[in-house]
Amino acid sequence: MTRCKPLLGTFVEIAIDSTQDQAPIEHAFSAIQQIQELMGFHHPESELSRINQHAHTQAVDIHPWTGQVLRIAKQVHRHSRGVFNCGIGHCLVAAGLLPRHIDYWQS
């Protein structure tokens, strides 16, 4: 059985061998939906958007998954000598490639 849903700015397809029990697929889509709600750049209410908007002025409580992703991103950035850089979102916003939820250049 294969199912597909629009998530994470793309189409996510999940396939399992069983045709009777859809619970594993629903569980997987639920987890992916939660990740999208936590870390979706395109969603102004996401945890990532709150981090981008407030972390430079105040502490922001975050979900353990978000913390883990940010720690891994930092490690990959370090090990790739900056080739991987998840902090370039503001450049993509300025180029019109990502939505502008906040004004990054505001003081």
C-alpha positions, 0 to 999 in steps of 0.5 A: 500500500502506498499513500501520498500527502502534501507535506514539508513543501513537497509530496511525501509518499509512504509505502508499506507491505501490508494492505490491511493495517493503515495505522503505521502510515497514519502514524508516520504522516502524523509525525511528519505533520508535527515536524512541519508544524514545528520547523516549517519555514513557510508557516509563520506560526511554526516554532522555527518562525518563532525562533527566527523572530524572537531568539535574538532578543529572548529565550525561546522554548523549543521542542526536543526535535527542533533542538536536535535538528539545530544541533545536527545542522550546526555539526554538518555546517562545521564538518562541511566547512560552511558548505551546508548552511541552514542560516541563509534563509534571510538571503532566500527571503531577500531573493523572493524565494522564501516567504517574508514573515518578519523583517530581518533587517529591522532593529 
